[in-house]
Amino acid sequence: MTHITGSSRYQATLFPEALDELVAADHAVRVIDVFVDALDLAKLGFSKVEAEATGRPPYQPGDLLKLYVYGYLNQVRSSRRLEREAGRNLEVLWLINRLRPSFKTIADFRKEHVKALVNVCRAFVLFCREQSLLGGELVALDGTKVEAVASTRRVITPESLAKRGQALDRKIAEHLAAMDEADRQEESMSEPTVDVPKALSALKEKRQEIARKAEELARNNLKQLVETEPDAKLMRTANHGYRVAYNAQIAVDSENKLIAAFDLSNEGNDTNQLYPMAEKAKEALGTESLTVVADTGYSSGEQGALCEATQITAIVPRPQRGNTAGEEFFERSQFTYDPENDSYRCPAGQTLTLEGVTSQSKKSYANPKVCASCALKPQCTKGSFRRVNRSLHEDAIESMSQRAAADPRWMKRRRGLVEHPFGTIKAMMGIPRFLLRGLLGAKAEWALAVLSYNPKRVLAILGVPRLLAQLNVAPI
């Protein structure tokens, strides 16, 4: 008995006459082809849709868009890798008709069409809406940190610059002392092993550069700056500590877990993302009202008030703030607010009156005289008196929190909706890290990631034949 062997690589073979015969009729790559061909690329903002009468002929933007959608669906995001795939991958050869664009052409296309790529995502969402794949009643919001093209070593802050400046000052002082010592020992015939004046000059230049950077931070009122990626920020990530990253946002429709809206920001938290993302989702779904569920990171009274004013019902729990150092003091929830008198009643039955508004635009309530002689003070605070702060939009926070507390299933449903898309997108990205610099470049990549997820999800729901039929009947 022998092993299974293949044909000799030197044996002449007769390939099919048409490349189309190598791609199955129900292959997903055919969906990419029909989908892009159905787009009005000029209306979406792509350039060079019509070739110029003179000059070197350009590539059709549709072919480059097909290449990118295919690449992101198959964990191939690098322009150099896409260039290689265009010369060896039979599916890509079929998809773009054996074109061989250079990596620079591929990379430039992505950088130059950020808004157009976002518009393609919206166009596919509109197609899904027309196919009744979106419910338009409930969406779940969430964000994740995606690393940028920068190292944490390139992050400068006023504190780090001050430490570096102090270290350089010490070195400069040491070099000055060494020069003084050399002047006192001129009789020595030995040659110095180090050119002290030259080293001192280099240190002073570095010190001036640090002073310039510190002045720049102060002038622009910045707490941090990434030297090689100014748009990105140092953010806390879930598993890798602090990293230079962007905050990627998605709004997922509850009907089929399709992403109805997305965005990318350089804010380290989600506090200001509730209303903008909810409004984007509402616009994409074409509804007059919408229910939005999000986690505690989105809890903001101002954002909640904006949602209420635009018929958006937000379900967001209030963050649980524990007592400091493990002390068992009275929690804030044990202080009852009296809206008629605009005051709080503490667990001891005393009244805390309004004393002013803090720099964070919060009302502050206290009663120092009562606290001084209160028998429950050891259970309330270590300070001289207890203060309770209330947001100017506290009513909106309470409304969002009460909706979440009324039914614990809301948070479970939120997790089930948003974790699936994030997991799929990160798997398709391979290493969840952007390749382009700047907020616009990173947003183009995030748009491509979303543009790859939604068709992949629709394929799982409808299948290739049915989706192809729908694209042919109702083009985008």
HELIX and SHEET records of a PDB file:
HELIX    1   1 LEU A   19  LEU A   22  5                                   4    
HELIX    2   2 VAL A   29  ASP A   37  1                                   9    
HELIX    3   3 LEU A   41  LEU A   44  1                                   4    
HELIX    4   4 PRO A   61  LEU A   73  1                                  13    
HELIX    5   5 SER A   79  ARG A   88  1                                  10    
HELIX    6   6 LEU A   90  LEU A   95  1                                   6    
HELIX    7   7 PHE A  103  GLU A  112  1                                  10    
HELIX    8   8 VAL A  114  GLU A  130  1                                  17    
HELIX    9   9 THR A  152  ARG A  154  5                                   3    
HELIX   10  10 PRO A  158  ARG A  184  1                                  27    
HELIX   11  11 VAL A  196  ARG A  219  1                                  24    
HELIX   12  12 LEU A  274  LEU A  285  1                                  12    
HELIX   13  13 THR A  296  TYR A  298  5                                   3    
HELIX   14  14 GLY A  301  ALA A  309  1                                   9    
HELIX   15  15 THR A  324  GLY A  326  5                                   3    
HELIX   16  16 ARG A  332  GLN A  334  5                                   3    
HELIX   17  17 PRO A  368  ALA A  372  1                                   5    
HELIX   18  18 LYS A  377  GLN A  379  5                                   3    
HELIX   19  19 GLU A  394  ALA A  406  1                                  13    
HELIX   20  20 ARG A  409  MET A  429  1                                  21    
HELIX   21  21 GLY A  438  LEU A  462  1                                  25    
HELIX   22  22 VAL A  464  VAL A  473  1                                  10    
SHEET    1   A 5 LYS A 233  ARG A 236  0                                        
SHEET    2   A 5 TYR A 242  ASP A 253 -1                                        
SHEET    3   A 5 LEU A 138  GLU A 147 -1                                        
SHEET    4   A 5 LEU A 290  VAL A 293  1                                        
SHEET    5   A 5 ILE A 312  ILE A 315  1                                        
SHEET    1   B 2 VAL A 155  ILE A 156  0                                        
SHEET    2   B 2 LEU A 225  VAL A 226 -1                                        
SHEET    1   C 3 LYS A 233  ARG A 236  0                                        
SHEET    2   C 3 TYR A 242  ASP A 253 -1                                        
SHEET    3   C 3 ILE A 259  SER A 265 -1                                        
SHEET    1   D 5 THR A 336  ASP A 338  0                                        
SHEET    2   D 5 SER A 343  ARG A 345 -1                                        
SHEET    3   D 5 THR A 351  VAL A 357 -1                                        
SHEET    4   D 5 LYS A 362  ALA A 366 -1                                        
SHEET    5   D 5 ARG A 387  SER A 391 -1                                        
END                                                                             
